[in-house]
Amino acid sequence: MTALQCAYLPIEALQHGARGSGQPLGAVGFFSAADATPLSASGPPLVRVPMPPLSVSDTAGSTCELWSATGNASHGERDDVQYGHNGDILFGAIQLAESAFAASAAATGKTPLQQAAEAAYAAIFRATAGLGFAHILRFWNYMADINGESHGIERYRQFNMGRQDGFLHSRRAVTGSAVPAASAVGFDEGPLTVYFLASRSVASTAIENPRQISAYQYPSEYGPRSPTFSRASVAHLQTGDVLFLSGTASIVGHRTLHAGDVIAQVRETVANIAAMVAEANRVASRTQFTLPELCCKVYVRHAKDVGAIHDELRRTLGDTARLLFLKADICRRDLLMEIEASAGHPLDFATGI
């Protein structure tokens, strides 16, 4: 049986051969812009993301997110997607420079970011189909200047247009229970980065938040195309149910609440997370998830807010919740923070934060 495992470790541990609790499938390194620590070019995919970790003590070092699984792992590249899998679970990643699409912008009528997003998702769906991993469990999306505007439209909206085109051209559903969980946040500059987990045989159950409108049903005021993701999903793996919570923020219905008040945004975000954990427990057949067991990546717009966010999360989630803070831009300008989380899998958490 396959056990999916995750580890959050200092980047030095990865460089010294840390493997987590199983065979490594792939890893993502979160670095400051000034950190030039090299990543190995061989073995499992190792993706560099220019998104610095934050700490209440201002001493956070570069960190890696390492996904592993039991059994023998194979690694390779297909359709520009780097991957690692153990026969049952696949980790994959693709990074595309928008500059590669600049020349074709006028001919296609699409922006470089829109084209890059479409190309990334089309490549992912080709690669997963070719490798036999039809069921996407979770997507992560990182892009430069997510709140900026170019070609007359906000860049996050450009990304949503390209992402949806990638789904549609690959004959993938863009609404309903087949849409995977996902996050999308920004950094200062760098390539569009998409990484994901997929299963060969096990589908996941999409979860929506009763306090929110489904993202794929947002009204047109949020852009020409709605975001393509579910609020969360439960993967029914052989060894138990795993919860993947999408990026979650201070949104009720489809409106941002508490603009400018970071503590109020944290509390509203936790209320949304609690609602989704309750919904997940309705569909989980072998696992009951709780707030204190969550492993959270907390995206923070302003580094000065990390102490206040940390203290409020400790108050609401408890001392056992694992919290990794990353400096990032959130998909809406009026959002100061966002949380994604997972639970139900073995976890090593040793970031020192």
N, C-alpha and C positions, 0 to 999 in steps of 0.2 A: 504493500500500500504506500501511496505517496504522501509524505508530510511536507507541506510548504512551510518554509521557515524564513524569518527576516532578522537581520542584525543591523543596528545603528552603532557604528564604531568610529573612532578617530581614524583619519585617513592613514596615519602611520601604521595602524594595525593591519589595514589592507595591504600596504606596501610590504609588511613583514610576513605576509602569507596567511592572514586570518581567513578562515573558511566558513564561519558561522557553525551551525550544528549539522550541516549536511554537505552535499556537493554544490559548489557555487554555480548559479545559473547566470548571474549578471549583477552589476553594481552601478550605482550612481554616486559620484563624488560632488559634494557641495563645497565650493571654494570661494574665498575672497578673490577679487580681481587681481590682487598683488601676489597671490599664492601660485607659484609656477610648479608645484610638486608634480612630477611626471606620473602618468598612469601607464601601466604595462600595456604593450601593444599585442600581447599574446594571451591565450586562454579565454576566460569569460569576458563578455563585453564590459567595459569600464567607461562610463560616460561622464564627461566633465561638464558641470553646470556652474556658471558664475553667479552663485547665489550664496552669500556668506552666512554661516551659522551665527546666531546671536546668543548671548548669555547675560544673565543678571549681573555677573561679575566682570563683564567685558573681556573675558579671556577665552572665548570659544574658539577652537581651532577647526580646521577643515574636517568634514565628516563624510562618511560614506553610508549609503543604504544598500545593504547586501542581501539579495534574495537567493535562497538555497533550497534544495529539495533532496530527499533521500533517493538512493539509486545512483546509477552511473550517468554522468552528464556529458552531453555532446555540445560543441560550440562551432559557430560558423557565421557566414554572411550570405544573405540572399536578397536580391532586389534592394540593395543598399541598407538592409535591416541586419544589424548585428544581433545574434541570438545565442541563447544557451537553453537546453532543455534536457529533461531526464526521461523522455518518452511520454510523460503524462502532462507536465507543466512546462510552459515555455516563457522565458523572459526575452523581450526584444526591445531594441532601441534604434532610432534613426535620428540623425542630425542633418539638416539641410540649410545651406546659406541662402538667404533671400537674394543675394547678388546674382546667383546663378539663374534667376528667373527675370532679372530686370529687363533684358533685351526683348523678351517676348510680351511684356506688359501691354504695349500698344496694340499688338496684333490680336491678343486674346481678349482684351477689355477687362482683364483681371489684374489686381495688384500683385507685386512679387510675393508678399506674405500670403495672399489668398492662394496663389499658385503653389507655393511651397507647402501649405497645409494640405491642399488637395493631393499633391504628389506624395507627401509623407503617408497619408492615410491609404491612398491607392496602393503604395508599395507595401505597407503593413498587411493589407488584406490579401495582396497577391502572395506575400511570403507565408503568411499563416495558412492560406489555402494550400500552397505547394508543400508545406511541411506537415500538413494534416492536423493543424490546431484551429479548429473552426470556431471555438467559443472564446471570445475575448472576455476576460474577467474584470480588467481595470485599465484605464488609460491615465497617463500623466502628461501634461502639455506645458512647456516652458518657452517663452518667447521674449524678444527684446521690445521695450517701450510699449507695453501692452495698452497703456492709456493714451498714447500719442495719436496724432491724426496725420494721415498722409493720403494723397489721392482723393481728398474730400471726404474721408470716412475714418472713424476710429479704428485703430489697428486690431483691437479685440474683435470688432465686428467683421473686419476682413478675414481674420482667422476663422470665425464661425461660418462664414460663407464657404471658405475653402474646405474646412472640415466636413461640412454637410455634403459638398460636392463629392468628396472622397467616399463618403458613405453611399451616396446615391449611385455613383458610377460603379461601385462594387456590389450593387444590389443588396445593400444593408439597410435595415429599418432605421429611420431617424426619429420615430416616436414609439412609445409603448414599452412593453416588457423586455424587448430584445436589445434595448439601448444600454451599453455598459456604463458603469460609474466612471467618473473622470474628474480631474482638476485642471485648471488653466490659470497660471499666474505669470508674472513677468520679472525680468531682470533688466539691467541697463543695456547691455549689448551682447550679441553672440548669436549662434545659429538657432533656428527653430529646432527644439528638441522634444521628441515624443518617445516615451517608453511605455511598456505595457506588459501585462501578464495574460496568458491564454492557456486554455485547457484543450486536450485532444478529445476528451469524451464527456466532460462534465460541464453543463451549462450553469449559469448563475440566475438567480431570481432578482429582478430589479425591484428596488424599494423607492417609493415616493413619500414625501413629507406632507402629512395632513395640514401642516401650518403654511405650506407654500404651494404656489402653482408650479406644475412641472416645468422645468427649464425649457423643454422643447415645445411648450405651449405659451411662451412669453409673447406679449403683444408686440406689434411692430415698432413701438417706440424704443425698443432695445436693439433694433437693427433689422436689416432686410431678411436675415435668417436667424432663427432661434438657435441657441446653443444645443448641441447634440450630446446629451448625457443624462443619465438617471441620477437621482439624489444619493443612492447607495445601491449596493448589491450584496447578496449572500451567495457565495460559491459553495456548492454542496460537494466538497471533496471527499475522497474515500475515508480520510481520517477524521472528518468532522466538518462543521460549517465554519466558513471564514467570512467575516464582515469586511467589506470595503466601503468606506464612507467617503463620498465625493467632497470636494471643497465646499465648505459650509460657512455661511457668514450671517450677518445681521439683516436678513431679508425675511419678511412675512408677506404672504401673497406673492407679489412680484416687486414690492417696494423695499428700498433700503430704509431701515429705521435707525434712529439715534446718530445721525450724521454729526461728526465732530466729537462724540463722546465715546472714547475707546472702551471704558469699563461697561457702559450700557451695551455696547456692541458685543463684548465678550459674553455678557449674560444672555443676550438674545441668541447668540450663536450656540451656546450650551443648551438653551431651551430647544433649539432646532435639532441638535444632536440627540438629546434625550428622546425627542419625538421619533426620530428615525431608528434609534436603538429599540424602542418599543415596537415599531413596525417590523424591524428585522426579527425580533423574537417571535413574531406571529408566524413567520415562514421558516424559521430555523428548526429543523427536525431533531438535531442532536446536541445543539449548543444554545445556551442562554447567555447573551452578552450583557455586560454591565458597564457603566461609565468608568469606574475606577480601573478596569482592565485595559482601557483603550491605549493604543500607541498613537500619539498625535504628532503630526507635523503642523506647526503653527506658523503661518506666513504673516509677517509683521511689516507694515508699510514704513513706519518710523521707528528706528532703533531705540529712540528714547522711551518708547512705550513698553519695551519688553518686560521691565520689572513689574509694572502695574498689571500687565496681562498675565504674567507668571503667577503673581499672588492671587489674582482672581480665579485663575484656573485651578490652583491648588485648593482654594476654598470650595469650589464647586465640584471638581472632579476627584479631589482627594490626593493623598500623598503617593498612591501607587500608580497613578496614570503616568505614562512615559511621555515627556514633552520635548520635542526638538524644535527650536525656534530658528527661522530662516528669514533673512531680509529679502522682501519681495514686494512687488507692486501687485495689487489686487485688481480684479477685472473691472471693478467700478471705482471711479475716482473718489466717491464718498465712503468707501469701505476702508477701514483702518487695519483690519485683520481678517484672517480666514483660517479655518482648521479643516484638515483632512485626517482620517484615522483608519486604523484597521484593528482587528481583534480576531481571536480564535485560532491563531497559529503560534507555534513556539517562537520566542523572541529573545534575542540578546540585545541589551540596551546599555551601552557603556560609553556614551559621549562625554561624560563628565559635566553635563549641564544640570 
